[in-house]
Amino acid sequence: MAGAIEAARRIGVPLMFLEGSLDYYGKRGFESATARGFRPPSVRTPDPPPACATPTSPRSRR
């Protein structure tokens, strides 16, 4: 995970999305995409909704 976030940061990716547990990924700088105003791409996307992170944020660099 740290390698992917670092690679995204290096090439200027503004935002990363994934589907997974916010309990787990929240500790790695991710937050609910819904909280940032994004909606799941499909009504078939399971709950919880995708998580997102800004690769340049300090928490996502851990």
N, C-alpha and C positions, 0 to 999 in steps of 0.2 A: 504494500500500500504506500509506504513512504517513498519508494522509488517512482511509482506512477505519479504521485503528487508532485514530486520534485521535477520530473520530466515535463509535466504540464506547466509548472511554474516557469521553467526555462524557456519554453516556446510561447509563453504568453497566453495560455488558455485562461479565460476569465472565470470559468465556473465548471465544476465537475458534478455529475449526477451518478447515483447508483441506487440500487434497490437493496435494502438490508436493514438490519436492526439499528435503530438510533441509539440503543443502549451501548452497542459495540462501536459503531462508527462515530457517534457523538464525541467519544473520547479522542477521536482522530481528526476533529475539526469539522465534521459534517453536522448539518442541522436539517430540520424538516424543510423540504422544498416548498411545501404548502405555506409554511411560515414566511417564506420569501415571495409568495404570490404566484408560484408555479403550480400548475395542475398536472396530474398524471396524464400521459399521452393517450391513454385508453381507459375506458370504463372497466376493462378486464384487469387492470393493474391492481394487484392485491394491496390490502392495507397492511402495514402503514404505507403511506405514499413514499416515493423516492426521496432520498436525502441528497443534499448538495453541499459543496464547499468551495470557497474561493482559494485557489492554490497559493495565493500570496498572503493569506492570513497567518498569523503566528501559530495558531493551534494546528493548522494543517501541515506544518513543517516538522512536527514531532516524529 
